[in-house]
Amino acid sequence: MADEQDTDGPGSVPRDEEAGVGREGGGREGGGREAPDLEFEEPEPPRALPGADSPFAPVLWLVDRVATRVFGQPTTLRWSATPADALRGEVEVVTVGVPAMRMAGLRLERVVGRVERARIQPGLVPRLRGGPVSVKATVTQESVDRWVGSANLPLRLELTADGILSSTGIGSLRVGHVLTELEVGGRWLRLRPRQVAARELPASIRQFLVGNLPLPPLPAGARLAHVAHAPGELAVRVALEDIDEAITPGLPGRMQRRLGGR
């Protein structure tokens, strides 16, 4: 048997051609089969920031950057300003919102942050300033039921037009039935009884129906600005302290820790 040559001899087919490489139709596999075409997804266009071509672009960019870090997802930004605001270098109102987010397992919907008179204060170290500041969120009965179940809380919270009906028990056997409302105690959201009779309940039952909710602490200085009750829905607006932060690379992280109650 003749030795197999390492190089192509005269009149032989180049090995690259045998492998179907380096010639037209190189995408064909052996036997003339078509190789699968490679398809690439179209790159997503860069997100256009509203107001990017306005005099307020720097402050809008900063607010959007901070909000994206705090909410953990891209936000929808809206703003309004007047010619007088342009002279002062401030935006009358900036709102940033997300369709939904979770807080300790509780799904919040239609979350909107609002900053009034947002501006950049010039200086050796410029500062981002704005206020009043507030955050509004809505919860539904379905979200509350899932949260109570996943957290193994020994109570049921029913969202009604009059308030939050709190009861405890097992299955269909419910006791207590106390109409409560939200309040801020220190840095915690609490359930407070709206009925004087609830104070007469035995302590062993009352401790489950009122008191602190198992949610993260609110930012320092937070207070309830407005609570709207409806059947199966609860909307809450929390007022926060004004923003006055140095514009440094660590600004988004500082705001995330501050608004996260840390």
N, C-alpha and C positions, 0 to 999 in steps of 0.2 A: 504494500500500500504506500502511495506517495505521501511524503511529509506534507502537512498542511502549511501553506505559506502564511507568514505574518503580514506580508504586504500584498497589495493588489498587483496581480500580474498583468501583462499586456492583454488588452481586450476584455479584461474582467470588469465587472460592474463595481464601481466604488462602493465601499461598505456603507458610507453615509447614505447613498442612494438606496441600497438594500434596506436600510432602516427607515427609509422614507423621510430623511432629514436633509435639509439644505436644498430643496427643490420645490417647485410649485406643487400644490396638492399635498404638502407635507403633513396636513391635518388628517390624512387618511391612514387608517391602521392597516396592518397586514391583511391581505385578502381583499383589499379595495373597499373595506368598510369605512363609513364616515365616522370620524371621531366626534364626540359631543362638543358643541360650541361652548365656549366660556362666555358667560354673561355677567356683567357687573351692574350693580345697582347705581342709579344716578345719584351723585352726591347731593345731599340736602342743601338747598340754598341757605346762605347765612341769614340768621334771624334779623329782620329789619326792626330797629328800635324806633318807636314813634318819637318824633321830635329830633331825630338824629341830625337834621339839617337846620335846626333852629338855634338861637343863641343859648337855649337852656340845655343843649345836648350834654355838657359835662355833668350837671347835677342829675339829669334823668338817667344817664348811664350809671352813676353811682348808686342811685336809689334802686335801679333794676338789679345791679350786681348784688347789693346787700339783700334784697328781697329774694332773689334766686337762691342765695345761700341759706337764708332763714327758712324758706318754704321747702327747700330741697328739690325744686323743680323749676323749669322756666315759668315765668309769670306773664300775665297780660297787663301791660302798662297803659294807663290813660292819664292825661294831664290837661290842665287849663291854665291860661295866663292872659293877662291884659297888657297893653302897651306900657302902662305904668309899672307893672311887674317887671317888664324887660329892663326898664331904667334902673330898677332896684336890684336886678340880677336874681330875682326869686320867682319860683313857680307858685301860683296861687294854690293849686291843689294837685297832688299826685296820688293816684290809686294804683295799687298792684294787687292782682288777684290770681287765684288758682281754682280750678273746678272742685278739687277735693284734696284732703290730706288727712293723715292720722295723727292723733295725739294720745299716747298710751293705749293704743288699740281702738280708740273711739274715732269713727269716721266723721270728719267735719266737711261740710259742703259749702260751696259758694263763699270761700274765704277771701276777704278783701281787706287789705291794709290801706290806710289813708294818712297822708302827711300833708299838712297845710304849711304854706310859706317855706317850702324847701329851697335851700340856697347853699352856696359855697361861700364861706367867710374867708376872704383873702388874709394872708399873714405869712410869717416865716414858715409855719406849718398850717396850711389851710384846714378849715374845719367844715364838716357837713352839719348844717343846722336845719331844724324844722319843728313845727308844732302849731297847734295840737296834733297828736298822733293817736290813732285808734285802729283796732282790728275787729272786724265783724265776721261771724261764722254762724252757720245754721246746722242743726242736727235734726235727724228724722227719727220717728219711732222705731223704724227698722234698724237703724244704726245703734240706737240705745239698747234695743233688745239683744243684738249680737254682742255688744260690748259687755252688758251685764252678764250674759251667758258665758262669754269667754273668760271673764274675770272671776267667775264663780261667786258673784255677789249675792248675799242672802236677801235680796229684795227685788221688787219690780218697780220700774219708774214709768209711769204713763203720762205722756205729754198731752195736756188738755188745754182748752181755751182759758181756763181759770188759773192754771199753774201746773205743777208737777205732782201727780198723785203717787205717793210712795206707800208701798205695802210690802209685807213680808209673809212668808209661809212656804208651803210645799205644794207644788202642782196647783190645782184649782182652790185649795184651801188657803185663803189669804186673810191676814189679820192686820190691824193697824189702820190702813187707808187714811193716811195723813196728807192733806194738801200742803205742799211746800213750795218755796220759791228759792231762787239762787241768791247768794250773797257772797261777798269776799270777806273771809276772816284771816287777817294777816296777809299771807300770800297764797291762800288756798280758796278754791271754790267750795262752798258749803251749801247744804240744803237746810233752810230754816222753815219751821212750821208756820203756816199762815193762820192756823186755827189755834186758839187758846187751849182748846180741849186736848190738843196733841201733847201739851205739857203734862197732862194728867196720866199719860200712858205709863205702864211699868217701865222702869229703866232698861230691863232686859230686852224689851221690844223697841223702845224709843231709840236705842243706840244704833239700830240698823236702819231706821227710817230718816234720821236727820244727822247732820254732822258733815265732816270733810268728805269730798268725793275723791276716789283714788286716781287723781290726775296730777300731772307735774305742777310744781309751784308756779304761780304767776310772776311776771317780772316785778321787781321792786317798784312800788308806787302805783301799781295797776288798780283800777277801780271799775266797777260795773257802771257803764254809761247808759245802757238801755237793754231791756229784755222784752221780747215780744213773744207771747204765747199764742199758739194756735193748735187745733186738734192734730196730733201726730207730728208737730213741728215746733221747734224752739229756736229763735234767733237771738243771739247775744252780741252786744258790742262792748268791748273793753277799751277804756281809755288808758293810754300809756304816758309815761313821762316824755317830755320833748327830747328831740335828738340834738346832741351837741358832742360830736366826736371828731377827733383828729383824723385827717385823711392820710392814712398810711396803708401799707400793704396788708396790715392785720385788721383793717376796719371791718370787712365782712365777718370774720371770725369773732370779733368782739361783739358785734351786734347780734350774732347768732347766740352767743352765750348769754348776753344780757336779756334778750327776748325769750330765751329758753328758761329763764328763771335761775340761772347759775351765776 
